[in-house]
Amino acid sequence: MYAQLGTTIFEGQFSYHEFKKDTETKYVEISLINGKSDLQKTGLALDAITLKVRLHINFCDPVEVYGILEANRINGDIMPFLDGYGNLIGDFVIEKISQDVHQTDRL
């Protein structure tokens, strides 16, 4: 296993080929009567992970996998994301799915 998101297991050729993680700290600007404004840390924003996955009939059923991920998105499923060692990266939801079709036959 390379990684797992909810019930979707990424392994073998069915794994993501790009991984991007964005983290952010939130601050609020406090205006002062005399002098320069100040910043106060208000907490951490939610982490955002972007995965690029290739679905091909040689190693998965693209329609089935896409349907599962799309259902997770529509249902707002909160899913654990685990690395290949079983370590919990965090709980995530799918906010957006982009689809690029590069091949439509079985080659």
Backbone as ProteinMPNN parsed JSONL, in Angstrom:
{"seq_chain_A": "MYAQLGTTIFEGQFSYHEFKKDTETKYVEISLINGKSDLQKTGLALDAITLKVRLHINFCDPVEVYGILEANRINGDIMPFLDGYGNLIGDFVIEKISQDVHQTDRL", "coords_chain_A": {"N_chain_A": [[0.845, -1.184, 0.0], [0.564, 2.153, -0.893], [-0.659, 4.487, -0.044], [-3.688, 5.546, 1.65], [-6.956, 6.743, 1.318], [-9.744, 7.156, 3.043], [-11.729, 4.539, 2.03], [-10.378, 4.08, -0.279], [-7.619, 2.673, -1.662], [-4.355, 3.346, -2.515], [-2.154, 1.789, -4.528], [0.511, -0.053, -6.113], [0.457, 0.516, -9.585], [-1.712, 2.137, -9.415], [-1.522, 4.803, -7.989], [-0.937, 8.051, -6.607], [0.631, 10.51, -8.67], [1.461, 13.007, -8.215], [1.832, 15.048, -5.393], [0.79, 17.483, -3.195], [1.023, 19.616, -0.459], [-0.489, 22.066, 1.448], [-0.074, 24.273, 4.093], [-1.157, 26.538, 6.659], [-1.02, 29.398, 8.753], [-3.171, 31.346, 10.687], [-3.689, 34.824, 11.143], [-4.655, 37.856, 12.808], [-4.998, 41.298, 12.203], [-4.273, 43.863, 14.411], [-5.305, 47.009, 15.087], [-3.626, 49.792, 16.392], [-3.921, 52.609, 18.604], [-1.888, 54.56, 18.776], [0.83, 54.304, 16.789], [2.277, 51.555, 14.94], [0.33, 48.926, 13.498], [-0.389, 45.677, 14.943], [0.176, 42.117, 14.961], [-1.778, 39.23, 15.721], [-1.66, 35.867, 16.446], [-4.15, 33.62, 15.509], [-4.655, 30.98, 15.184], [-4.375, 27.744, 13.576], [-4.922, 27.082, 10.155], [-6.926, 24.772, 8.245], [-5.242, 21.964, 6.804], [-4.45, 21.561, 3.366], [-4.507, 19.205, 0.826], [-3.401, 18.25, -2.343], [-3.881, 15.864, -4.764], [-2.753, 14.179, -7.631], [-4.017, 11.804, -9.681], [-3.763, 8.981, -11.769], [-6.022, 7.232, -13.669], [-6.437, 4.177, -15.13], [-7.482, 1.579, -17.259], [-5.839, -0.647, -17.255], [-4.969, -1.102, -14.664], [-6.975, -0.508, -12.866], [-10.529, 0.018, -12.386], [-11.589, 2.616, -13.993], [-14.097, 3.998, -14.094], [-15.45, 3.002, -11.865], [-13.698, 3.726, -9.719], [-13.611, 6.532, -10.014], [-16.319, 7.049, -9.57], [-16.59, 6.317, -6.855], [-14.885, 8.194, -5.576], [-16.144, 10.556, -6.366], [-18.642, 10.229, -5.153], [-17.801, 10.317, -2.476], [-17.056, 13.018, -2.401], [-19.504, 14.38, -2.979], [-21.103, 13.492, -0.853], [-19.782, 14.615, 1.253], [-17.982, 13.207, 2.799], [-15.922, 12.622, 5.582], [-12.712, 11.592, 5.71], [-10.099, 9.401, 6.773], [-6.646, 9.921, 6.026], [-4.026, 7.972, 5.239], [-0.532, 7.209, 5.356], [1.814, 5.038, 3.596], [2.835, 3.509, 5.648], [0.872, 3.256, 7.442], [0.5, 5.413, 9.091], [-1.431, 8.042, 10.398], [-2.171, 10.811, 8.527], [-4.066, 12.746, 8.664], [-7.522, 13.82, 8.897], [-9.587, 14.184, 6.093], [-11.548, 15.859, 3.552], [-13.007, 15.648, 0.286], [-12.901, 18.339, -1.696], [-12.874, 19.159, -4.316], [-12.877, 17.851, -7.609], [-11.05, 17.422, -10.465], [-11.133, 16.617, -13.891], [-9.29, 15.246, -16.445], [-9.226, 13.969, -19.598], [-7.204, 11.783, -21.318], [-6.953, 9.558, -22.848], [-9.114, 7.403, -24.536], [-9.526, 4.848, -25.389], [-8.764, 1.283, -25.086], [-5.986, 0.946, -25.131]], "CA_chain_A": [[0.0, 0.0, 0.0], [1.289, 3.417, -0.983], [-1.417, 5.401, 0.819], [-5.115, 5.231, 1.669], [-7.892, 7.825, 1.635], [-11.007, 6.475, 3.315], [-11.66, 3.144, 1.584], [-9.607, 4.027, -1.524], [-6.231, 2.294, -1.408], [-3.436, 3.636, -3.61], [-1.077, 0.799, -4.514], [0.985, -0.421, -7.439], [0.369, 1.607, -10.559], [-2.792, 3.038, -8.994], [-1.075, 5.675, -6.909], [-0.875, 9.418, -7.112], [1.937, 10.854, -9.222], [1.809, 14.324, -7.675], [1.327, 15.288, -4.037], [1.072, 18.849, -2.757], [0.393, 19.902, 0.824], [-0.441, 23.47, 1.846], [-0.427, 24.551, 5.481], [-1.305, 27.978, 6.842], [-1.308, 29.928, 10.082], [-4.045, 32.515, 10.574], [-3.384, 35.983, 11.984], [-5.548, 38.999, 12.703], [-4.281, 42.562, 12.381], [-4.837, 44.681, 15.489], [-4.954, 48.415, 14.931], [-3.281, 50.471, 17.639], [-4.225, 54.041, 18.561], [-0.627, 55.233, 18.428], [1.859, 53.39, 16.326], [2.056, 50.57, 13.891], [-0.554, 47.804, 13.836], [0.271, 44.472, 15.45], [-0.451, 40.866, 14.545], [-2.015, 38.225, 16.743], [-1.94, 34.554, 15.887], [-5.469, 33.151, 15.94], [-4.735, 29.523, 15.078], [-3.932, 27.096, 12.351], [-5.947, 26.771, 9.161], [-6.947, 23.368, 7.843], [-4.293, 21.596, 5.764], [-5.026, 21.211, 2.064], [-3.674, 18.292, 0.056], [-3.798, 18.051, -3.727], [-3.343, 14.635, -5.334], [-3.039, 13.907, -9.036], [-4.113, 10.354, -9.811], [-4.041, 8.483, -13.112], [-6.908, 6.071, -13.697], [-6.312, 3.48, -16.401], [-8.121, 0.263, -17.216], [-4.834, -1.699, -17.051], [-4.716, -1.363, -13.244], [-8.163, -0.239, -12.044], [-11.743, 0.32, -13.149], [-11.673, 4.072, -13.863], [-15.467, 4.446, -13.827], [-15.759, 2.647, -10.477], [-12.893, 4.551, -8.801], [-14.11, 7.907, -10.111], [-17.628, 7.084, -8.911], [-16.387, 6.29, -5.396], [-14.345, 9.492, -5.154], [-17.197, 11.571, -6.581], [-19.629, 10.026, -4.085], [-17.191, 10.869, -1.263], [-17.133, 14.481, -2.496], [-20.895, 14.811, -2.9], [-21.609, 13.192, 0.489], [-19.019, 15.336, 2.266], [-17.379, 12.213, 3.688], [-14.666, 12.925, 6.264], [-11.982, 10.334, 5.557], [-8.706, 9.398, 7.211], [-5.628, 9.775, 4.998], [-2.921, 7.238, 5.836], [0.605, 6.953, 4.483], [2.062, 3.627, 3.348], [3.196, 2.823, 6.896], [-0.309, 3.236, 8.299], [0.456, 6.612, 9.933], [-2.519, 8.969, 10.065], [-1.77, 12.155, 8.124], [-5.152, 13.589, 9.137], [-8.839, 13.573, 8.317], [-9.759, 15.082, 4.961], [-12.716, 15.772, 2.677], [-12.719, 16.002, -1.109], [-13.613, 19.563, -2.045], [-12.905, 19.404, -5.758], [-12.308, 16.842, -8.493], [-10.854, 17.865, -11.842], [-11.012, 15.448, -14.751], [-8.661, 15.433, -17.756], [-9.235, 12.704, -20.332], [-6.085, 11.74, -22.263], [-7.064, 8.359, -23.677], [-10.464, 6.874, -24.396], [-9.609, 3.449, -25.812], [-8.148, 0.339, -24.156], [-4.547, 0.764, -25.397]], "C_chain_A": [[0.884, 1.239, 0.0], [0.662, 4.457, -0.062], [-2.88, 4.974, 0.758], [-5.894, 6.474, 2.064], [-9.259, 7.185, 1.805], [-10.88, 5.014, 2.946], [-10.844, 2.982, 0.299], [-8.134, 3.789, -1.207], [-5.411, 2.563, -2.668], [-2.286, 2.641, -3.509], [-0.708, 0.444, -5.945], [0.941, 0.762, -8.384], [-0.749, 2.587, -10.216], [-2.336, 3.799, -7.745], [-1.026, 7.086, -7.472], [0.543, 9.703, -7.601], [2.345, 12.276, -8.874], [1.113, 14.489, -6.335], [1.741, 16.692, -3.649], [0.325, 19.076, -1.45], [0.602, 21.372, 1.16], [-0.877, 23.581, 3.302], [-0.408, 26.06, 5.682], [-1.561, 28.288, 8.31], [-2.124, 31.195, 9.905], [-3.643, 33.582, 11.592], [-4.468, 37.026, 11.798], [-4.708, 40.243, 12.956], [-5.014, 43.396, 13.429], [-4.357, 46.106, 15.299], [-4.699, 49.031, 16.302], [-3.563, 51.961, 17.498], [-2.994, 54.826, 18.149], [0.378, 54.186, 17.98], [1.37, 52.404, 15.286], [1.136, 49.45, 14.393], [0.279, 46.604, 14.28], [-0.478, 43.256, 14.908], [-0.65, 39.959, 15.745], [-2.374, 36.923, 16.047], [-3.275, 34.067, 16.434], [-5.62, 31.635, 15.801], [-4.229, 29.02, 13.748], [-5.122, 26.843, 11.434], [-5.908, 25.278, 8.872], [-5.898, 23.125, 6.764], [-5.052, 21.253, 4.496], [-4.032, 20.333, 1.324], [-4.271, 18.166, -1.344], [-3.102, 16.798, -4.242], [-3.697, 14.58, -6.81], [-2.918, 12.403, -9.226], [-4.427, 10.003, -11.258], [-4.897, 7.232, -12.993], [-6.814, 5.448, -15.086], [-6.848, 2.062, -16.243], [-7.127, -0.878, -17.001], [-4.616, -2.021, -15.57], [-5.865, -0.98, -12.321], [-9.369, -0.085, -12.971], [-11.984, 1.821, -12.997], [-13.068, 4.586, -13.511], [-15.833, 4.182, -12.366], [-15.004, 3.552, -9.494], [-13.375, 5.993, -8.82], [-15.459, 8.038, -9.396], [-17.514, 7.1, -7.395], [-15.897, 7.642, -4.904], [-15.38, 10.604, -5.302], [-18.283, 11.446, -5.52], [-19.097, 10.552, -2.754], [-17.294, 12.388, -1.24], [-18.554, 14.967, -2.27], [-21.455, 14.618, -1.49], [-20.896, 13.97, 1.589], [-18.361, 14.401, 3.267], [-16.062, 12.725, 4.275], [-13.904, 11.62, 6.349], [-10.567, 10.446, 6.109], [-7.781, 9.221, 6.005], [-4.402, 9.179, 5.675], [-1.773, 7.13, 4.843], [0.827, 5.449, 4.363], [2.446, 2.822, 4.574], [2.022, 2.74, 7.862], [-0.405, 4.416, 9.237], [-0.651, 7.547, 9.462], [-1.951, 10.342, 9.747], [-2.803, 13.151, 8.642], [-6.461, 13.145, 8.514], [-9.101, 14.621, 7.249], [-11.105, 14.856, 4.285], [-12.248, 16.086, 1.263], [-13.56, 17.217, -1.446], [-13.815, 19.701, -3.549], [-12.278, 18.223, -6.484], [-12.233, 17.445, -9.886], [-10.599, 16.63, -12.685], [-10.414, 15.856, -16.089], [-8.622, 14.073, -18.433], [-8.135, 12.767, -21.385], [-6.177, 10.558, -23.209], [-8.444, 7.765, -23.457], [-10.616, 5.448, -24.911], [-8.789, 2.58, -24.859], [-6.668, 0.122, -24.399], [-3.724, 1.008, -24.172]], "O_chain_A": [[1.823, 1.354, 0.787], [1.364, 5.21, 0.613], [-3.265, 4.152, -0.073], [-5.541, 7.168, 3.017], [-9.864, 6.726, 0.836], [-10.022, 4.312, 3.482], [-10.641, 1.859, -0.163], [-7.488, 4.613, -0.559], [-5.732, 2.07, -3.749], [-1.535, 2.643, -2.533], [-1.503, 0.616, -6.869], [1.338, 1.872, -8.029], [-0.737, 3.731, -10.67], [-2.714, 3.478, -6.619], [-1.07, 7.278, -8.687], [1.522, 9.215, -7.036], [3.452, 12.705, -9.2], [-0.048, 14.115, -6.171], [2.912, 17.052, -3.761], [-0.862, 18.767, -1.343], [1.731, 21.864, 1.158], [-1.916, 23.05, 3.693], [0.28, 26.778, 4.956], [-2.234, 27.533, 9.012], [-1.801, 32.029, 9.059], [-3.306, 33.282, 12.737], [-5.122, 37.076, 10.756], [-3.821, 40.245, 13.81], [-6.224, 43.604, 13.339], [-3.158, 46.382, 15.343], [-5.459, 48.818, 17.247], [-3.459, 52.516, 16.404], [-3.066, 55.672, 17.258], [0.723, 53.282, 18.742], [0.225, 52.431, 14.835], [1.171, 49.082, 15.567], [1.481, 46.529, 14.026], [-1.619, 43.361, 14.457], [0.175, 39.911, 16.658], [-3.254, 36.871, 15.188], [-3.515, 34.089, 17.641], [-6.615, 31.07, 16.257], [-3.726, 29.775, 12.916], [-6.193, 26.439, 11.885], [-4.943, 24.601, 9.227], [-5.685, 23.979, 5.904], [-6.161, 20.719, 4.546], [-2.856, 20.675, 1.208], [-5.48, 17.998, -1.508], [-1.879, 16.683, -4.164], [-4.822, 14.9, -7.194], [-1.872, 11.807, -8.973], [-5.257, 10.65, -11.896], [-4.534, 6.285, -12.295], [-7.078, 6.107, -16.092], [-6.674, 1.435, -15.198], [-7.53, -1.971, -16.604], [-4.126, -3.103, -15.248], [-5.741, -1.116, -11.104], [-9.227, -0.063, -14.193], [-12.526, 2.257, -11.981], [-13.201, 5.513, -12.712], [-16.447, 5.023, -11.71], [-15.595, 4.08, -8.552], [-13.532, 6.612, -7.767], [-15.705, 9.023, -8.701], [-18.257, 7.814, -6.722], [-16.425, 8.181, -3.931], [-15.472, 11.49, -4.453], [-18.793, 12.457, -5.038], [-19.841, 11.163, -1.987], [-17.581, 12.982, -0.201], [-18.784, 15.866, -1.46], [-22.189, 15.469, -0.987], [-21.352, 13.987, 2.732], [-18.199, 14.746, 4.437], [-15.195, 13.205, 3.545], [-14.361, 10.659, 6.967], [-9.909, 11.471, 5.932], [-8.089, 8.468, 5.081], [-3.811, 9.789, 6.565], [-1.994, 6.979, 3.642], [0.096, 4.668, 4.973], [2.391, 1.592, 4.554], [2.157, 2.218, 8.969], [-1.286, 4.447, 10.096], [-0.788, 7.808, 8.266], [-1.322, 10.969, 10.599], [-2.455, 14.271, 9.017], [-6.502, 12.214, 7.71], [-8.867, 15.809, 7.469], [-11.719, 13.799, 4.43], [-11.21, 16.719, 1.073], [-14.788, 17.14, -1.478], [-14.8, 20.283, -4.003], [-11.277, 17.664, -6.036], [-13.234, 17.923, -10.42], [-9.924, 15.7, -12.244], [-10.962, 16.71, -16.786], [-8.047, 13.127, -17.895], [-8.115, 13.662, -22.23], [-5.544, 10.559, -24.265], [-8.894, 7.638, -22.319], [-11.714, 4.893, -24.876], [-8.183, 3.098, -23.921], [-6.13, -0.858, -23.883], [-2.499, 0.898, -24.22]]}, "name": "protein", "num_of_chains": 1, "seq": "MYAQLGTTIFEGQFSYHEFKKDTETKYVEISLINGKSDLQKTGLALDAITLKVRLHINFCDPVEVYGILEANRINGDIMPFLDGYGNLIGDFVIEKISQDVHQTDRL"}
